[in-house]
Amino acid sequence: MEPKIQRSPYAAAVIKLLQGPVYADDKNTWRDILGWQSAIQEFFGKIGIELIITEQDGFARLVQPDAAEDEENPLPRLMKKQALNYEATLLAVMLREGLEEFDVRSEGNKYFLTQKEMKERIELFYKEQTNKSKLWRDLSKPITALLNIGILKLNREDTANKDNNQYEIKRIVKAFISNEKLEEIKQKLADYVHTIQQQ
């Protein structure tokens, strides 16, 4: 009989990280990640994965760096890159900016918006459309896209009217859109809106 392999004391934290970002409100896992930080970093480092901990915003995530162009034996991708279309990127930028404003004016830690509030913000960037119901239906797609990658989390569901669904904007949005990227995209959006308004 083969000897039983001793399970690592940070095994649960490793598994949770492989499942997606871990937040500080998952108290047990967060404590293990901070307590075993060096060991977890070494564990993942051996397979080319980086552990990124953002204590200020209370989340940790795994990142697989791109292989260097001259690397002879690049590692296969474990983690898929998340590509967002224009609408989803636009919404993510607006949520990122909204989170910044929330942090300035509020003492709370969690930022919530309803689906209707998100749609009202994003529709300002669209040309006037007579079929508003179609526009609003189409704007549900970027919300779903951000749900799928963990930027949004459904907090309260209204089965009778989805526009009353309330979502938490997760702080991982800051990892997707840095301050520099935010300013760059905001400038592009401002130019885009100016162009539309001139038409």
Steps between C-alpha positions, in 0.01 A plus 500: 500500500640835395547759774227764508614836367471768767254768400631855501357728773423758229336254259154656537638846422676370189181337374295814566756709306479259207124551499531879470577815699481469878364788706571605857140428601584130452672532835648150542646483150626859517675427831666192348614693190661772711644254751645264239573767239865404437424128480205554264706730280773238482245227424355688204835643392622152416237476227539856375198651675515816715299569814396865514366627834339843515446549871374858467200384296476162669546249220755249374523342157720288278666634186680309226754734338543492124791295376800693372531509121837326512391232748580156359246297694208726594255359747148415382233746609326391817307823531308639205532867423173688536421701189217752540312660214443877478176499701638284781820708514294819511291366788810379687657846469183664629483259793869557576443875501186460710695296754757780528223753564337267752826463694537878523148577619408189699632325808361168381708228337255349251366684196161397362304599190177373350487382141287806418763735647773336293293524184422866561873571527605308192220615269635856513775380267259383232339702228132570551303192401128487445480137606610550859379156612743337253781724623433404860477133411834521318655671802428189706780325308795696647351452847498123440858516367623671818309251714682217325847636580423595859489880476131492589327279754123466523400617847121516480282357223158623393347226286208724399721783372867438425571873494454492878772238539770637727868426438812544705789652306794287607832674558671264258391756238806700612722214388337495156518878461795679663502876568710558190270284286197675645626843395596372156158345436315799643676725251411269212138489617487878529624530141246239390209676671607833353497342153151357555363829628626674186303262275 
